[in-house]
Amino acid sequence: MSSRGGWKVTCAWGSACQARAASRCCGHFQQLPCVSHTCEVEQWDSDEPIPDEELERGIAGADGLLCLLSDRVDKRLLDAAGANLKVISTLSVGVDHLALDEIKKRGIRVGYTPDVLTDTTAELAVSLLLTTCRRLPEAIAEVKKLLSSPEAGASHNPLTPCSGGWTTWKPLWMCGYGLTQSTVGIIGLGRIGQAVARRLKPFGVQRFLYTGRQPRPREAEEFQAEFVSVSQLATESDFIVVACSLTPATKELCNKDFFQKMKKTAVFVNISRGDVVNQDDLYQALAGGHIAAAGLDVTTPEPLPTNHPLLTLKNCVILPHIGSATYRTRNIMSLLAANNLLAGLRGEPMPKELKL
């Protein structure tokens, strides 16, 4: 403990980011627990990810760590922390950035933020699916396209109003795919997978399929969802939503073989982790017309380089990992992460502890 009578805590969250969230929460913001009153806080003061060397320097001798999913907590960082480290609290539901075996070996407790981001992430998944299957980015681009663009093949006076790529109503122009009477396959019928199915059901989905480590009949009953193999789900689904955790078993689960089994009219959506998908194989499937379209909220790496081949495709919608990005949800996640940290430092039960 420090001379102030508290614990030393390293916080990888930018204080500038926290201040903006506080000012924009429209009444939802609550003060974080008084971590700074209880602890000696070493805080990274930027919205950008903390560099590895800075985190290693700041964590030396710390009792606790507040981190983000972009912070890689591996053996090297744990060695830099030293024997004092008792608690790691991550502002995420995913924990694939944490070296769990090494953390368990050292007796360090881990807090995370499940449940509170389920609804927000499911909303984003449905938004991304609809945006992708109804080709909204393409349609918006056509409305804004200048008539003098190379695609239009003509020139015009810039002072003369024109309709750009949107010329007239055409029977098959900008047609996409609808959910009514469709089959939706969900990879991972956990909290988020169920929330996605719950929101899609009113759209008139005819059939739900799901796959995972084992059948979940109680959870599946609400949607009359059928437990099937990965292969059957790929073959029979009109829409596929990936909502599973990243594990050795799911790494690159969606690969060339998977995409070749999908319908040419099928739409693929990933809201889990980028490494669940082999992105080179996905590019080939999209560019070759083996599947209709894809929507991704997660990629490998993040951020995706601007020269990545997937960004050249009109039938691929990519978002910058914003599944939980509402002011209310991020505020609740922050409160939970801070409370997890304080409870762990006090040796008390955490509100949400990952059992190792």
Contacts in CASP RR format, 6 or more apart in sequence:
PFRMAT RR
TARGET T0000
AUTHOR 0000-0000-0000
METHOD contacts of the structure
MODEL  1
MSSRGGWKVTCAWGSACQARAASRCCGHFQQLPCVSHTCEVEQWDSDEPI
PDEELERGIAGADGLLCLLSDRVDKRLLDAAGANLKVISTLSVGVDHLAL
DEIKKRGIRVGYTPDVLTDTTAELAVSLLLTTCRRLPEAIAEVKKLLSSP
EAGASHNPLTPCSGGWTTWKPLWMCGYGLTQSTVGIIGLGRIGQAVARRL
KPFGVQRFLYTGRQPRPREAEEFQAEFVSVSQLATESDFIVVACSLTPAT
KELCNKDFFQKMKKTAVFVNISRGDVVNQDDLYQALAGGHIAAAGLDVTT
PEPLPTNHPLLTLKNCVILPHIGSATYRTRNIMSLLAANNLLAGLRGEPM
PKELKL
1 7 0 8 1.000
1 8 0 8 1.000
1 63 0 8 1.000
2 8 0 8 1.000
2 40 0 8 1.000
4 40 0 8 1.000
6 38 0 8 1.000
6 39 0 8 1.000
6 40 0 8 1.000
7 38 0 8 1.000
7 39 0 8 1.000
7 40 0 8 1.000
7 63 0 8 1.000
7 64 0 8 1.000
7 345 0 8 1.000
8 39 0 8 1.000
8 40 0 8 1.000
8 42 0 8 1.000
8 61 0 8 1.000
8 62 0 8 1.000
8 63 0 8 1.000
8 64 0 8 1.000
8 84 0 8 1.000
9 35 0 8 1.000
9 39 0 8 1.000
9 40 0 8 1.000
9 41 0 8 1.000
9 42 0 8 1.000
9 62 0 8 1.000
9 63 0 8 1.000
9 64 0 8 1.000
9 65 0 8 1.000
9 66 0 8 1.000
9 341 0 8 1.000
9 345 0 8 1.000
10 41 0 8 1.000
10 42 0 8 1.000
10 43 0 8 1.000
10 55 0 8 1.000
10 58 0 8 1.000
10 59 0 8 1.000
10 62 0 8 1.000
10 64 0 8 1.000
10 65 0 8 1.000
10 66 0 8 1.000
11 35 0 8 1.000
11 41 0 8 1.000
11 42 0 8 1.000
11 43 0 8 1.000
11 44 0 8 1.000
11 65 0 8 1.000
11 66 0 8 1.000
12 44 0 8 1.000
12 49 0 8 1.000
12 50 0 8 1.000
12 55 0 8 1.000
12 65 0 8 1.000
12 66 0 8 1.000
12 67 0 8 1.000
12 68 0 8 1.000
12 71 0 8 1.000
13 43 0 8 1.000
13 44 0 8 1.000
13 66 0 8 1.000
13 68 0 8 1.000
13 91 0 8 1.000
13 334 0 8 1.000
14 43 0 8 1.000
14 44 0 8 1.000
14 45 0 8 1.000
14 46 0 8 1.000
14 47 0 8 1.000
15 43 0 8 1.000
15 45 0 8 1.000
16 45 0 8 1.000
16 46 0 8 1.000
16 47 0 8 1.000
17 47 0 8 1.000
18 32 0 8 1.000
18 334 0 8 1.000
21 29 0 8 1.000
21 327 0 8 1.000
21 330 0 8 1.000
21 331 0 8 1.000
21 334 0 8 1.000
22 29 0 8 1.000
23 29 0 8 1.000
24 327 0 8 1.000
25 327 0 8 1.000
25 328 0 8 1.000
25 331 0 8 1.000
26 327 0 8 1.000
28 327 0 8 1.000
28 328 0 8 1.000
28 331 0 8 1.000
29 327 0 8 1.000
29 331 0 8 1.000
30 331 0 8 1.000
30 335 0 8 1.000
32 334 0 8 1.000
32 335 0 8 1.000
32 338 0 8 1.000
33 335 0 8 1.000
33 338 0 8 1.000
33 339 0 8 1.000
33 342 0 8 1.000
35 41 0 8 1.000
35 66 0 8 1.000
35 338 0 8 1.000
35 341 0 8 1.000
35 342 0 8 1.000
38 342 0 8 1.000
38 345 0 8 1.000
39 63 0 8 1.000
39 345 0 8 1.000
42 58 0 8 1.000
42 59 0 8 1.000
42 62 0 8 1.000
44 50 0 8 1.000
44 54 0 8 1.000
44 55 0 8 1.000
49 68 0 8 1.000
49 70 0 8 1.000
49 71 0 8 1.000
50 71 0 8 1.000
52 72 0 8 1.000
52 77 0 8 1.000
55 71 0 8 1.000
55 77 0 8 1.000
56 76 0 8 1.000
56 77 0 8 1.000
56 80 0 8 1.000
57 80 0 8 1.000
59 65 0 8 1.000
59 77 0 8 1.000
59 80 0 8 1.000
59 81 0 8 1.000
59 85 0 8 1.000
60 80 0 8 1.000
60 81 0 8 1.000
60 82 0 8 1.000
61 81 0 8 1.000
61 82 0 8 1.000
61 84 0 8 1.000
61 85 0 8 1.000
62 81 0 8 1.000
62 84 0 8 1.000
62 85 0 8 1.000
63 84 0 8 1.000
63 85 0 8 1.000
63 86 0 8 1.000
63 87 0 8 1.000
63 345 0 8 1.000
64 85 0 8 1.000
64 86 0 8 1.000
64 87 0 8 1.000
64 88 0 8 1.000
64 89 0 8 1.000
64 341 0 8 1.000
64 345 0 8 1.000
65 73 0 8 1.000
65 81 0 8 1.000
65 85 0 8 1.000
65 87 0 8 1.000
65 88 0 8 1.000
65 89 0 8 1.000
66 89 0 8 1.000
66 90 0 8 1.000
66 91 0 8 1.000
66 337 0 8 1.000
66 338 0 8 1.000
66 341 0 8 1.000
67 73 0 8 1.000
67 88 0 8 1.000
67 89 0 8 1.000
67 90 0 8 1.000
67 91 0 8 1.000
67 97 0 8 1.000
68 90 0 8 1.000
68 91 0 8 1.000
68 92 0 8 1.000
69 90 0 8 1.000
69 91 0 8 1.000
69 92 0 8 1.000
69 94 0 8 1.000
69 97 0 8 1.000
70 97 0 8 1.000
70 302 0 8 1.000
71 90 0 8 1.000
71 97 0 8 1.000
72 97 0 8 1.000
73 88 0 8 1.000
73 97 0 8 1.000
73 98 0 8 1.000
73 99 0 8 1.000
73 103 0 8 1.000
74 99 0 8 1.000
74 102 0 8 1.000
75 99 0 8 1.000
75 102 0 8 1.000
78 85 0 8 1.000
78 99 0 8 1.000
78 102 0 8 1.000
78 103 0 8 1.000
78 106 0 8 1.000
78 108 0 8 1.000
85 106 0 8 1.000
85 108 0 8 1.000
86 108 0 8 1.000
86 109 0 8 1.000
86 344 0 8 1.000
86 345 0 8 1.000
87 108 0 8 1.000
87 109 0 8 1.000
87 110 0 8 1.000
87 111 0 8 1.000
87 340 0 8 1.000
87 341 0 8 1.000
87 344 0 8 1.000
87 345 0 8 1.000
88 98 0 8 1.000
88 103 0 8 1.000
88 108 0 8 1.000
88 109 0 8 1.000
88 110 0 8 1.000
88 111 0 8 1.000
89 110 0 8 1.000
89 111 0 8 1.000
89 112 0 8 1.000
89 337 0 8 1.000
89 338 0 8 1.000
89 340 0 8 1.000
89 341 0 8 1.000
90 97 0 8 1.000
90 98 0 8 1.000
90 110 0 8 1.000
90 111 0 8 1.000
90 112 0 8 1.000
90 113 0 8 1.000
90 337 0 8 1.000
91 113 0 8 1.000
91 333 0 8 1.000
91 334 0 8 1.000
91 337 0 8 1.000
92 112 0 8 1.000
92 113 0 8 1.000
92 333 0 8 1.000
93 112 0 8 1.000
93 113 0 8 1.000
93 114 0 8 1.000
93 117 0 8 1.000
94 112 0 8 1.000
94 245 0 8 1.000
94 246 0 8 1.000
94 273 0 8 1.000
95 110 0 8 1.000
95 112 0 8 1.000
95 354 0 8 1.000
96 245 0 8 1.000
96 246 0 8 1.000
96 247 0 8 1.000
96 273 0 8 1.000
96 275 0 8 1.000
98 110 0 8 1.000
100 110 0 8 1.000
100 354 0 8 1.000
100 356 0 8 1.000
103 110 0 8 1.000
103 356 0 8 1.000
104 356 0 8 1.000
109 344 0 8 1.000
109 350 0 8 1.000
109 353 0 8 1.000
110 353 0 8 1.000
110 354 0 8 1.000
110 356 0 8 1.000
111 337 0 8 1.000
111 340 0 8 1.000
111 341 0 8 1.000
111 350 0 8 1.000
111 352 0 8 1.000
111 353 0 8 1.000
111 354 0 8 1.000
112 337 0 8 1.000
112 340 0 8 1.000
112 352 0 8 1.000
112 353 0 8 1.000
112 354 0 8 1.000
113 333 0 8 1.000
113 336 0 8 1.000
113 337 0 8 1.000
113 340 0 8 1.000
113 352 0 8 1.000
114 191 0 8 1.000
114 352 0 8 1.000
115 191 0 8 1.000
115 352 0 8 1.000
116 329 0 8 1.000
116 332 0 8 1.000
116 333 0 8 1.000
116 336 0 8 1.000
117 323 0 8 1.000
117 324 0 8 1.000
117 329 0 8 1.000
117 333 0 8 1.000
118 191 0 8 1.000
118 192 0 8 1.000
118 195 0 8 1.000
119 195 0 8 1.000
119 329 0 8 1.000
120 323 0 8 1.000
120 324 0 8 1.000
120 325 0 8 1.000
120 326 0 8 1.000
120 328 0 8 1.000
120 329 0 8 1.000
121 192 0 8 1.000
121 195 0 8 1.000
121 271 0 8 1.000
121 323 0 8 1.000
121 324 0 8 1.000
122 192 0 8 1.000
122 193 0 8 1.000
122 195 0 8 1.000
122 196 0 8 1.000
122 198 0 8 1.000
122 199 0 8 1.000
123 199 0 8 1.000
124 271 0 8 1.000
124 297 0 8 1.000
124 319 0 8 1.000
124 322 0 8 1.000
124 323 0 8 1.000
124 324 0 8 1.000
124 325 0 8 1.000
125 192 0 8 1.000
125 196 0 8 1.000
125 241 0 8 1.000
125 243 0 8 1.000
125 269 0 8 1.000
125 271 0 8 1.000
125 297 0 8 1.000
125 323 0 8 1.000
126 196 0 8 1.000
126 199 0 8 1.000
126 200 0 8 1.000
128 269 0 8 1.000
128 271 0 8 1.000
128 295 0 8 1.000
128 296 0 8 1.000
128 297 0 8 1.000
128 317 0 8 1.000
128 319 0 8 1.000
129 200 0 8 1.000
129 239 0 8 1.000
129 241 0 8 1.000
129 267 0 8 1.000
129 269 0 8 1.000
129 295 0 8 1.000
130 136 0 8 1.000
131 137 0 8 1.000
131 295 0 8 1.000
131 317 0 8 1.000
132 267 0 8 1.000
132 269 0 8 1.000
132 293 0 8 1.000
132 294 0 8 1.000
132 295 0 8 1.000
132 317 0 8 1.000
133 176 0 8 1.000
133 177 0 8 1.000
133 178 0 8 1.000
133 179 0 8 1.000
133 239 0 8 1.000
133 267 0 8 1.000
133 292 0 8 1.000
133 293 0 8 1.000
134 176 0 8 1.000
134 177 0 8 1.000
134 178 0 8 1.000
135 174 0 8 1.000
135 175 0 8 1.000
135 176 0 8 1.000
135 293 0 8 1.000
135 315 0 8 1.000
137 314 0 8 1.000
137 317 0 8 1.000
138 174 0 8 1.000
138 314 0 8 1.000
139 174 0 8 1.000
142 164 0 8 1.000
142 165 0 8 1.000
142 166 0 8 1.000
142 174 0 8 1.000
143 164 0 8 1.000
143 165 0 8 1.000
143 166 0 8 1.000
144 164 0 8 1.000
145 151 0 8 1.000
145 152 0 8 1.000
145 164 0 8 1.000
145 165 0 8 1.000
145 166 0 8 1.000
146 152 0 8 1.000
146 156 0 8 1.000
146 162 0 8 1.000
146 164 0 8 1.000
147 154 0 8 1.000
147 155 0 8 1.000
147 156 0 8 1.000
147 162 0 8 1.000
147 163 0 8 1.000
147 164 0 8 1.000
147 165 0 8 1.000
148 154 0 8 1.000
148 155 0 8 1.000
148 156 0 8 1.000
148 158 0 8 1.000
149 164 0 8 1.000
151 165 0 8 1.000
152 164 0 8 1.000
152 165 0 8 1.000
156 162 0 8 1.000
176 292 0 8 1.000
177 238 0 8 1.000
177 239 0 8 1.000
177 265 0 8 1.000
177 267 0 8 1.000
177 292 0 8 1.000
179 200 0 8 1.000
179 203 0 8 1.000
179 204 0 8 1.000
179 205 0 8 1.000
179 239 0 8 1.000
180 203 0 8 1.000
180 204 0 8 1.000
180 205 0 8 1.000
181 204 0 8 1.000
181 205 0 8 1.000
181 206 0 8 1.000
182 204 0 8 1.000
182 205 0 8 1.000
182 206 0 8 1.000
182 207 0 8 1.000
182 238 0 8 1.000
182 239 0 8 1.000
183 205 0 8 1.000
183 206 0 8 1.000
183 207 0 8 1.000
183 208 0 8 1.000
183 209 0 8 1.000
183 236 0 8 1.000
183 237 0 8 1.000
183 238 0 8 1.000
183 239 0 8 1.000
184 197 0 8 1.000
184 200 0 8 1.000
184 205 0 8 1.000
184 207 0 8 1.000
184 208 0 8 1.000
184 209 0 8 1.000
184 237 0 8 1.000
184 238 0 8 1.000
184 239 0 8 1.000
184 240 0 8 1.000
184 241 0 8 1.000
185 208 0 8 1.000
185 209 0 8 1.000
185 210 0 8 1.000
185 211 0 8 1.000
185 233 0 8 1.000
185 237 0 8 1.000
185 239 0 8 1.000
185 240 0 8 1.000
185 241 0 8 1.000
186 193 0 8 1.000
186 196 0 8 1.000
186 197 0 8 1.000
186 208 0 8 1.000
186 209 0 8 1.000
186 210 0 8 1.000
186 211 0 8 1.000
186 225 0 8 1.000
186 240 0 8 1.000
186 241 0 8 1.000
186 243 0 8 1.000
187 210 0 8 1.000
187 211 0 8 1.000
187 212 0 8 1.000
187 230 0 8 1.000
187 233 0 8 1.000
187 240 0 8 1.000
187 241 0 8 1.000
187 242 0 8 1.000
187 243 0 8 1.000
187 244 0 8 1.000
187 250 0 8 1.000
187 253 0 8 1.000
187 254 0 8 1.000
187 272 0 8 1.000
187 276 0 8 1.000
188 210 0 8 1.000
188 211 0 8 1.000
188 212 0 8 1.000
188 242 0 8 1.000
188 243 0 8 1.000
188 244 0 8 1.000
189 197 0 8 1.000
189 210 0 8 1.000
189 212 0 8 1.000
189 216 0 8 1.000
189 219 0 8 1.000
189 220 0 8 1.000
189 225 0 8 1.000
189 243 0 8 1.000
190 216 0 8 1.000
190 219 0 8 1.000
190 243 0 8 1.000
192 243 0 8 1.000
192 271 0 8 1.000
193 241 0 8 1.000
193 243 0 8 1.000
194 219 0 8 1.000
194 222 0 8 1.000
194 223 0 8 1.000
196 241 0 8 1.000
196 243 0 8 1.000
196 271 0 8 1.000
197 208 0 8 1.000
197 210 0 8 1.000
197 222 0 8 1.000
197 223 0 8 1.000
197 225 0 8 1.000
198 222 0 8 1.000
198 223 0 8 1.000
201 208 0 8 1.000
201 223 0 8 1.000
207 224 0 8 1.000
207 226 0 8 1.000
208 220 0 8 1.000
208 223 0 8 1.000
208 224 0 8 1.000
208 225 0 8 1.000
208 226 0 8 1.000
209 225 0 8 1.000
209 226 0 8 1.000
209 228 0 8 1.000
209 232 0 8 1.000
209 233 0 8 1.000
209 236 0 8 1.000
209 237 0 8 1.000
210 216 0 8 1.000
210 220 0 8 1.000
210 225 0 8 1.000
210 226 0 8 1.000
210 227 0 8 1.000
210 228 0 8 1.000
210 233 0 8 1.000
211 227 0 8 1.000
211 228 0 8 1.000
211 229 0 8 1.000
211 230 0 8 1.000
211 233 0 8 1.000
212 227 0 8 1.000
212 244 0 8 1.000
213 249 0 8 1.000
215 227 0 8 1.000
216 227 0 8 1.000
217 227 0 8 1.000
220 226 0 8 1.000
220 227 0 8 1.000
228 236 0 8 1.000
230 253 0 8 1.000
230 258 0 8 1.000
231 261 0 8 1.000
233 240 0 8 1.000
234 240 0 8 1.000
234 258 0 8 1.000
234 259 0 8 1.000
234 261 0 8 1.000
234 262 0 8 1.000
235 261 0 8 1.000
235 262 0 8 1.000
235 263 0 8 1.000
237 262 0 8 1.000
237 263 0 8 1.000
237 266 0 8 1.000
238 263 0 8 1.000
238 265 0 8 1.000
238 266 0 8 1.000
238 267 0 8 1.000
239 266 0 8 1.000
239 267 0 8 1.000
239 269 0 8 1.000
240 262 0 8 1.000
240 266 0 8 1.000
240 267 0 8 1.000
240 268 0 8 1.000
240 269 0 8 1.000
241 269 0 8 1.000
241 270 0 8 1.000
241 271 0 8 1.000
242 254 0 8 1.000
242 268 0 8 1.000
242 269 0 8 1.000
242 270 0 8 1.000
242 271 0 8 1.000
242 272 0 8 1.000
242 276 0 8 1.000
242 277 0 8 1.000
243 271 0 8 1.000
243 272 0 8 1.000
244 250 0 8 1.000
244 253 0 8 1.000
244 272 0 8 1.000
244 276 0 8 1.000
245 272 0 8 1.000
245 273 0 8 1.000
246 272 0 8 1.000
246 273 0 8 1.000
246 274 0 8 1.000
246 275 0 8 1.000
246 276 0 8 1.000
250 272 0 8 1.000
250 276 0 8 1.000
251 275 0 8 1.000
251 276 0 8 1.000
252 275 0 8 1.000
252 276 0 8 1.000
252 277 0 8 1.000
252 278 0 8 1.000
253 276 0 8 1.000
253 277 0 8 1.000
254 268 0 8 1.000
254 270 0 8 1.000
254 276 0 8 1.000
254 277 0 8 1.000
254 278 0 8 1.000
254 281 0 8 1.000
254 282 0 8 1.000
255 277 0 8 1.000
255 278 0 8 1.000
255 281 0 8 1.000
256 278 0 8 1.000
256 281 0 8 1.000
256 284 0 8 1.000
256 285 0 8 1.000
258 281 0 8 1.000
259 268 0 8 1.000
259 281 0 8 1.000
259 282 0 8 1.000
259 284 0 8 1.000
259 285 0 8 1.000
259 290 0 8 1.000
259 291 0 8 1.000
260 285 0 8 1.000
260 290 0 8 1.000
262 268 0 8 1.000
262 285 0 8 1.000
262 290 0 8 1.000
262 291 0 8 1.000
263 291 0 8 1.000
263 292 0 8 1.000
264 289 0 8 1.000
264 290 0 8 1.000
264 291 0 8 1.000
264 292 0 8 1.000
265 292 0 8 1.000
266 291 0 8 1.000
266 292 0 8 1.000
267 291 0 8 1.000
267 292 0 8 1.000
267 293 0 8 1.000
267 294 0 8 1.000
267 295 0 8 1.000
268 282 0 8 1.000
268 291 0 8 1.000
268 293 0 8 1.000
268 294 0 8 1.000
268 295 0 8 1.000
269 294 0 8 1.000
269 295 0 8 1.000
269 296 0 8 1.000
270 276 0 8 1.000
270 277 0 8 1.000
270 294 0 8 1.000
270 295 0 8 1.000
270 296 0 8 1.000
270 297 0 8 1.000
270 298 0 8 1.000
271 297 0 8 1.000
271 298 0 8 1.000
271 323 0 8 1.000
272 298 0 8 1.000
273 298 0 8 1.000
274 296 0 8 1.000
274 298 0 8 1.000
274 299 0 8 1.000
274 300 0 8 1.000
274 302 0 8 1.000
275 300 0 8 1.000
277 296 0 8 1.000
277 300 0 8 1.000
279 299 0 8 1.000
279 300 0 8 1.000
279 308 0 8 1.000
279 310 0 8 1.000
282 294 0 8 1.000
282 310 0 8 1.000
282 316 0 8 1.000
283 309 0 8 1.000
283 310 0 8 1.000
283 313 0 8 1.000
284 290 0 8 1.000
285 291 0 8 1.000
286 293 0 8 1.000
286 294 0 8 1.000
286 310 0 8 1.000
286 313 0 8 1.000
286 315 0 8 1.000
286 316 0 8 1.000
287 309 0 8 1.000
287 313 0 8 1.000
292 315 0 8 1.000
293 315 0 8 1.000
293 316 0 8 1.000
293 317 0 8 1.000
294 315 0 8 1.000
294 316 0 8 1.000
294 317 0 8 1.000
295 316 0 8 1.000
295 317 0 8 1.000
295 318 0 8 1.000
295 319 0 8 1.000
296 310 0 8 1.000
296 316 0 8 1.000
296 317 0 8 1.000
296 318 0 8 1.000
296 319 0 8 1.000
297 319 0 8 1.000
297 321 0 8 1.000
297 322 0 8 1.000
297 323 0 8 1.000
298 321 0 8 1.000
299 308 0 8 1.000
299 310 0 8 1.000
299 318 0 8 1.000
299 321 0 8 1.000
302 320 0 8 1.000
302 321 0 8 1.000
303 320 0 8 1.000
304 310 0 8 1.000
304 311 0 8 1.000
304 318 0 8 1.000
310 316 0 8 1.000
310 318 0 8 1.000
311 318 0 8 1.000
324 330 0 8 1.000
324 333 0 8 1.000
336 351 0 8 1.000
336 352 0 8 1.000
339 350 0 8 1.000
339 351 0 8 1.000
340 350 0 8 1.000
340 351 0 8 1.000
340 352 0 8 1.000
340 353 0 8 1.000
343 349 0 8 1.000
343 350 0 8 1.000
343 351 0 8 1.000
344 350 0 8 1.000
END
